Every structure is written in structure tokens, then in C-alpha cells.
Amino acid sequence: MNDAVIGTPAVRVREVGLRDGLQMVGTILTAAQKLEWCRRMVDAGVREIEVTSFVPPKIVPQFADAVDVARGALSIDGLHAAALVPNLKGAQRAFDVGVAQVHYVLSASDAHNLKNVRRSTAESVADFARIVAERDERAKPVVLGAGVATAFGCTISGKVEERIVLGLVETLIEAGADEITVADTVGYANPGQVRALMRKVCALAGTVPVACHFHDTRGLGLANVFAALDAGVRAFDSSLGGLGGCPFAPNATGNINTEDTVFLLEAEGLRTGIDLDKLLAMRETLAEWLPGEPFSGAIARAGVPKTFGEKVVA
């Protein structure tokens, strides 16, 4: 499918299964398996992949091979490899390897930030400024993305005020963020909330690209994608098979499923450049590698409709 798609996609889909997905699974994949996953996703048309996380291996053993995976990903033609970092030390390791993009995440909820990275949100903001300075001092062409986690609510502290999220977005852009990601880390968001907040975020960000990271914890993941599209967002994180969640937030299960997300976007006539059949084939392989893990996805269960790809006539 989509073999004729050429050029920049209308909507960017960034695969985060190798990072967000794997941080919650019991089976530790080898570096070779992770790189095969990368290669096959690129073959399917996925160009942006968060390939690993530079976190302490004692906290998340799945990423003990972060350097090897990141270096291997750099040799995959057509792949824009990104890595998540929790602090300056992690960013320095990512810069040393040479990944194209570094994602730094802090939480709008101070309680979650303390649980996640053992520092206040204000301290994480200051850390991001140091990461920008480090990048600039090295004079390397690395895209620095900044993510605002728990932007729609927190399982620890409850409601998160819009003004806090918008204030963080503005501060991170002023500090030098090249892209902003707004994340529903715990699956609390609803479409009305997403539409209202993301309209304000997009207006505030101006020319700075904005992405959304949704979880399908309570079944509203794709509805939230639709609401974000309506608000002007054109980039989304997703995980093959819907794997993922936050180890430091109770009941924060399941990212939005890459296969279903691509199906929704393409059905809406929004070009992704991604081959759905190849995604489903890689999903089958991943299920063999991760026996017993809770994969999600309607398209994998019910199949691709015979009408998929037909032009919609209003």
C-alpha cells in the first residue's frame, strides 16, 4: 500500500515502540532484534523512530544496549533516529553517539516529575537549558525536542491546569526547543480537552512543530488523535501493537497503536507514506519475540477493509 506516495507526508507518524513500548515489557530484546525492527519499519515507510532511551540500565534494563542500538540505527538508510534522555548526562551520551534527534521529557505534574526523574519540574526546565547549551557548544546539527508529560492529568496529583502546560511550552521554546510534544502520559485526555488545549499550544508554538503523544488507556486514543488533527497537530507518536506505558504512573497502560493510527489517518485522506501491510507483518514478528505481552489493535484483529484506499467523495 501507498507505494506511490512520494515526498513529505501530510502527517508525521513517529514510532516509539522501541522506547516507550519496551520499557514496560518483561522480555529483553537483543540489539539485533531492535535493529531489525527499525529496518523493517523503515521499509514500511516509517521515517522517524525513537530507537532507545539513555536512562540508567539499573532502572530500565531494556536499554542497557542504548549505545549499540543508537549506533546501529545510524547506519539504516532513510531513518531519522531519535533517543529519549532524562537529563544532561543522558543527552551527552546521545550527542556522543550522533543521533539525529534528542527528546527530553519533563512533566507538567510536579509530583510525577519527582517520581519519574527525581527532581522538580523547575529543576528539569533548568536541566533542559543546560542541554541546549551543550548542543550549541558542540555545534552539532541535533534536533532537540521537548516533551510535556502528564499534560492532560496525572494519576498522582489529579488535574493539571492548562496554564501550567502552556507556560512550560512557552518556556521550553524560549530555551531553544526545536519541537514540542504534548503527552497524555496516563490516558486521562478526552477529545474536547485535547481540542481546546492543542489549539492554544499550536497558536503559542507558531512555526515550532507540535506533536502529540497519546495513550489508549481508556479507549479514547484515536478519538484524541482526531481532535488534535482538528486543532492543527500534524505529528503523532505511536507504538507498534499498542505496547507501552509509564513505569512511574499507576495504570498508565498502552500507547496508541501504530497500525490503527495509520489506518485512521490514511482513511481520512491524510498521507503518511506508510505501508499498512508491512506494519502488520512486523507486528506478527514482534508478537513472536514478546510472547504473552498485551498487544492491542482493531486492524490486526479484524483485517484491512477491501475498500481501504478508495478516494472519499464528499
N, C-alpha and C positions, 0 to 999 in steps of 0.2 A: 504493500500500500504506500501511497504518497511518493512513489518513485519519481514522479515528475516535478516534485517540489524543488525549487531552486532558489537560493538566496536566503536572506534573513527571514526567520519565521515571524509570523504575526504575533505569536505568543511564545515566550521562552518557558520551557519546562526543564527544571534543574533536578536531577536525580540525587537524592540524599540518602538512599538506602544503604550505601556503603558506610555511612557515618551514623545518621540517626537510626536507621534500621538495625544495624548490627550492634549498637550499644546496649540493646535490650535482649539479645538472643544468647542462649547458653552455649551453642556450638561456636567455636572459634575457627573461622575460615583461614586458610593459608593465604599468603600473599599472592601465590599463583592463581588461586581461585578468585580473589578480589580483582586481579588484573584481567582475568578472562571475563569477568562480569563487566568491567569497564569497556573492554574491546567489543563485546557483543552489544552493549548499549550504544556505543558509538556507531557500530554497524547498523543499528536500528534507527539512527538519526538523532540520538541524544548527544548534544554537543557539550553540555555543562554538567559536570558530575562533582559532587563533594566527595572526594575519594577517601578521606581519612580525617582523623582528629588528633592534634598534637596535645593530648592530655596525658597525665602520668599513667603509665601502664598498670600500676598497682591499684588505680581507681577503676580503669576500664581496660582490662587485659586484651580485649579485642583489638586494641590499637597499639600493641607493643611493636608492631611492624610498620608503624606510620611512615618512617623514612623510606623503607624499601618500597612500600606501595606508592608513595608520592613520586619517588624517582622513576619507578616503572611506568607510572601513568604519563610522565612527561614524554615518554617515547612513543605514545599512542597517537598516531596522526589524526588530527581533527578534534582532539579532546581538549577542552578548556578545563583543566584540573584545578579544583579548589580544595582548601583544607580549612577545617574549623579550628580556632585557637581560643583558649580560655584566658590567656594572659600574655604579657610581654615575652616571657620565656618561650611559650609555645609559638608565638609569632616569629621570634628569632630563628627557631628551628625550621619553620615553614619557609622563611626567607632564604635560609641557607640551602634548602633543597631546590628552591626556584619555582614553586607552584605559581600558576598564573593569577590566582585569586586567593585571598585570605579572608575568611569570615570570622568576625569577632561578635560574640553574643553577650548581651547583658540583659537583666530582667527589669521590667517596669515595676515589678513587685520586689521591694527590698528584702522581704522575708525569703522569697525564692532565690534571689541572688546570693544571699548569705548561705543558703543550703547548697546551692549549685557550685559556687566558686569561692565560698568562704570570705566574702568581702561585701561591703555595702554597694549599692548601685552607684553612688557618688564616687566611690573608690574605683569602680570599674570604668566609669567615664574618664577619670584621670589616667587610668591604665591605657585606654584607647588612644588618648592624646600622645602618650609615650610610644605607642606602636606606630602611629602616623609619623612621628619624628624619626623613629628608627628606619622606617621605609624610605623616607625622604633623604636621610643621611646616606643610605646605601645607594640611592639614585637608581633603584631597580623599578621596572615598569610593572609593579604588582597592583592589581585592583584590590582595594580594601573595602570590603562590605561590612556593614554594621547592622546587627540584628537586635530588635527589641522583643524579648521573650515575654510571656505572660501578659501580652498587650490587651487581652480581652477578659482577663480574670485569672485568679490564682487559687489553687487548691489549698494553699496555706493561709493566705490573708483575705481571700474573697475578692471583692470588687476592686478593679483598678481604674482610676479616674482617667478620662480622655486627656485631660490637661497634662497629666504626668507623661503619657505616651508621646503627645505632641511636643512637649518640652524636651524629651530625650531625643526625638527625631531631629529637632532644630539644633540641639547641642552637638549631636554626632555629625551632622552635615557641616556645621561651623568648624568642627575639629578636623574635618578632612575626609569624611566617609564618601566613597565613590558610588555606593549603592546602599539603600536602606531595605531591610527585610522586617516586616511586621509579623510576629508569630503568635498563633493561638496554641501555645505550648501544651495546655491541659485540656483542649477540646471544649472550652466554655462558650465559644462565639456562636452567635446566630446571625442570619443574613442581614437583618435590619441594623444590628450593631456594626457588622462589617462594612456595610454600605456607608453608614454615617461616618465612621472613623476613617476609612480609607479615602473618602473624598477629601477630607481635611488633610490627611497625610500627603496625598498626591499634590494638592494645591501648595502645601508647605514645601515639599521637596523640589518643586519646579522642574528643572532639567535633570535632576538626580534620579536615576532609575529606582523604581519601587517594586519590591516583590512581596509575596505573601507566603507564609508557611502555616498550613492548616493541618490539624489532626481531626480524624473522623471518630473520635471517642464516643460521641453521642449521635452519630449518624447525619450530621449536618455539614460534613466536609465539602462535598461537591456543591451544595447549596451556597456555601460561603464563597467558593470559587466564583460562582455565577454572580454573587453580589459584589465581589471585588472587581470582576470584569466590568460591571455596571458603573463602578466608581472610578474606573480608568486604569486599573492594575493590569499589566501585561507580562508578568513573570511569576511563576509559581514553583515552589519546592514540592516534590512528591517522592514516594518511596515504592519501589517495585514490590508488589504483593501487599502493600499497606503496612509493612513492618515498621516498627519504631515506637518511640515514647521517651519520656524523661525519667531517668532513674531517681531523680530528686523531687518528683511531684507525684503524690498518690493518685493512682488510677489514670495517669496520663498515657493512654494507650493509642497506638495506631496512627500513623501518618495517612494523609490521603493517598490513595492507590494510584501509581503512575499510569497503569493501563486504563483505569476508568477515567482519570483526568484527561488523558489524551483523547479518549473516545468522546468525552463531553465537548472538549474544545474543537475537535475536528467536526463533530456533528453540528456545531454552531457555525461552521464555515471559517473557523479561525485556524490558519495554517500553523502546524507545529513542526513539520518536516520529519515526523517520527512514524516509523512503520509499526503498526499495532501488532501484526502477526509475529514480528521478530521479538517484540516485548514479551508476548505471551510464551514464546519458546524459551526465552531466558528465564522467565518466571518458573517454568517447569524444571529447569536445571537447578534453580535456586532452591526450590522445594525439595529436591533430592539431596542437596547439600545441607539443608537445615530441617531434618525430619522432626515433626512434632511441633514446629513453630506455627502460630496462628496467622496464616495468610488470609487476606480479605480480597474482595473484588467480584463485582457482578459480571463483568465481561468474561473473566476466566471461568466463571460458573455457568453462565448462560450462552456464551459464544457471541461472536460479532454478527450483527444483523446482516442479512443479504442486501439490505438497502443502504448499508453504510457507504458513504462516499458519494451518494447521489446529491446533486445540486438542489438546494432548497429554493422553491419558487414561492414568493410571497403572494 
